[in-house]
Amino acid sequence: MGFIFSKSMNENMKNQQEFMLMNARLQLERQLMMQNEMRERQMALQIAWSREFLKYFGTFFGIAAISLTAGAIRRKKPAFLFPIIPLGFVLTYQYDLGYGTLLQRMKGEAENILETEKSKLQLPKGMITFESLEKARREQSKFFIDK
């Protein structure tokens, strides 16, 4: 009779471990989905911000370009046209970010860095471990207890 009871206990323990493993996996999948959803929302917000900024900056650029061109013609000084060049770069960058392929190019470059330049991504003193966190926690705990 003890053998049957032991066998049943072992089977219950095995079932409970499988359930805990499935539960942990489900929780991890939910966390990953939530993190990805937050990342997508942040990216959408960044693109929307860039498009909104482009509207205002584009208006400023248009007015500045017309004014500077008129001033250069009226005063016969082509130096008035020089500010259009850096302003044009800013306008082009914002357009590329909001409506162009800048984000895709950045993603490609990031993937390239992850594949070929992994050493540049290393944390100082390596990866954080449970032991290093516990050591720091204990040191901080002693610091607060001693005072």
Buried (B, 14 or more C-beta within 10 A) or exposed (E): EEEEEEEEEEEEEEEEEEEEEEEEEEEEEEEEEEEEEEEEEEEEEEBEEBBEBBEEBEEEBEEBBEEBEEBBEEEEEEEBBEEBEEBEEBBEBBBBBBEEEBBEEEEEEEEEEEEEEEEEEEEEEEEEEEEEEEEEEEEEEEEEEEE
